Amino acid sequence: MELSMDKGNQFVEETQSPEGTAAWKQQLDEYAPGASDWVVGAVFGGTYQREGIALRDRQMLNMAALAAMGGTEPQLTGHIKTAVDVAGMTKEEVAECFVHLMPYIGVPKTLAAMRCMNAAFED
């Protein structure tokens, strides 16, 4: 797998707001300078660049994992925005993903995911 800072930075620019990007980069780099470079190069410039599944499917997987983990509301909200604004999912499809997860992750985590949906769609 090839890792590319250029492709990672391009992906970030195409899928995230400048304010959102600055926030997570600052959080990672504040005490561990350069940590955000790993995310850009390895995740956005590596994993996301692999063939085999579309961005829509990647976002669905991200949303499922983050909802199941809990405590990841800012990241889940961001991935919901990307799913709708960039990856072509409808709001109804996102909601249905969380309804489908309910028996697996529980009602409280599903409700938390739905609150993230509300936050994502307010903007």
JOQUIHU-V226933 format. One record per residue. N is the residue number from 1. RES is the residue in one letter. PHI is phi in whole degrees, -180 to 180 (* if undefined). PSI is psi as a letter, one per 20 degrees, with the letter a starting at -180 (NA if undefined). NEAR is the number of other ideal C-beta (glycine too) atoms within 10 Angstrom. Layout:
n,res,phi,psi,near
N,RES,PHI,PSI,NEAR
N,RES,PHI,PSI,NEAR
//
This chain:
n,res,phi,psi,near
1,M,*,p,7
2,E,-86,p,8
3,L,-109,p,16
4,S,-140,o,16
5,M,-64,h,14
6,D,-62,g,10
7,K,-66,h,17
8,G,-64,g,23
9,N,-63,h,16
10,Q,-63,g,15
11,F,-61,g,19
12,V,-60,g,22
13,E,-62,h,12
14,E,-81,h,11
15,T,-119,i,21
16,Q,-132,q,19
17,S,-76,q,14
18,P,-58,h,9
19,E,-68,g,7
20,G,-64,g,16
21,T,-62,g,17
22,A,-60,h,12
23,A,-66,g,14
24,W,-72,h,16
25,K,-65,g,16
26,Q,-64,g,10
27,Q,-61,g,13
28,L,-70,g,16
29,D,-87,i,13
30,E,-55,g,10
31,Y,-110,i,7
32,A,-135,m,10
33,P,-52,p,9
34,G,93,i,8
35,A,-61,h,13
36,S,-68,h,19
37,D,-63,h,16
38,W,-63,g,14
39,V,-62,g,16
40,V,-63,g,22
41,G,-75,g,17
42,A,-83,g,16
43,V,-86,f,15
44,F,-75,h,23
45,G,-98,j,22
46,G,-128,e,19
47,T,-55,g,12
48,Y,-67,i,15
49,Q,-88,i,16
50,R,-66,q,10
51,E,-82,r,5
52,G,122,h,6
53,I,-139,q,10
54,A,-79,r,11
55,L,-57,h,17
56,R,-56,g,15
57,D,-69,h,12
58,R,-61,g,18
59,Q,-65,h,23
60,M,-63,g,20
61,L,-64,g,13
62,N,-60,g,19
63,M,-62,g,24
64,A,-64,g,19
65,A,-65,g,13
66,L,-67,h,23
67,A,-64,g,25
68,A,-67,h,15
69,M,-69,g,12
70,G,73,r,14
71,G,72,j,10
72,T,-123,k,18
73,E,-56,g,15
74,P,-62,g,15
75,Q,-69,g,16
76,L,-62,g,26
77,T,-59,g,22
78,G,-63,g,23
79,H,-70,h,26
80,I,-64,g,28
81,K,-59,g,23
82,T,-64,h,22
83,A,-59,g,25
84,V,-85,g,18
85,D,-76,h,14
86,V,-119,g,15
87,A,-91,i,18
88,G,85,j,12
89,M,-80,q,21
90,T,-90,r,10
91,K,-61,h,13
92,E,-66,h,8
93,E,-66,h,13
94,V,-62,g,24
95,A,-59,g,15
96,E,-66,h,12
97,C,-59,g,20
98,F,-70,h,22
99,V,-63,g,12
100,H,-62,h,13
101,L,-75,i,17
102,M,-50,g,15
103,P,-69,i,9
104,Y,-93,h,11
105,I,-110,i,18
106,G,96,q,13
107,V,-65,g,9
108,P,-59,g,9
109,K,-71,h,19
110,T,-66,g,19
111,L,-62,h,12
112,A,-63,g,19
113,A,-65,h,28
114,M,-66,h,16
115,R,-64,h,13
116,C,-65,h,25
117,M,-59,g,20
118,N,-58,g,10
119,A,-64,g,16
120,A,-65,h,20
121,F,-86,i,14
122,E,-70,h,7
123,D,-72,NA,8
//
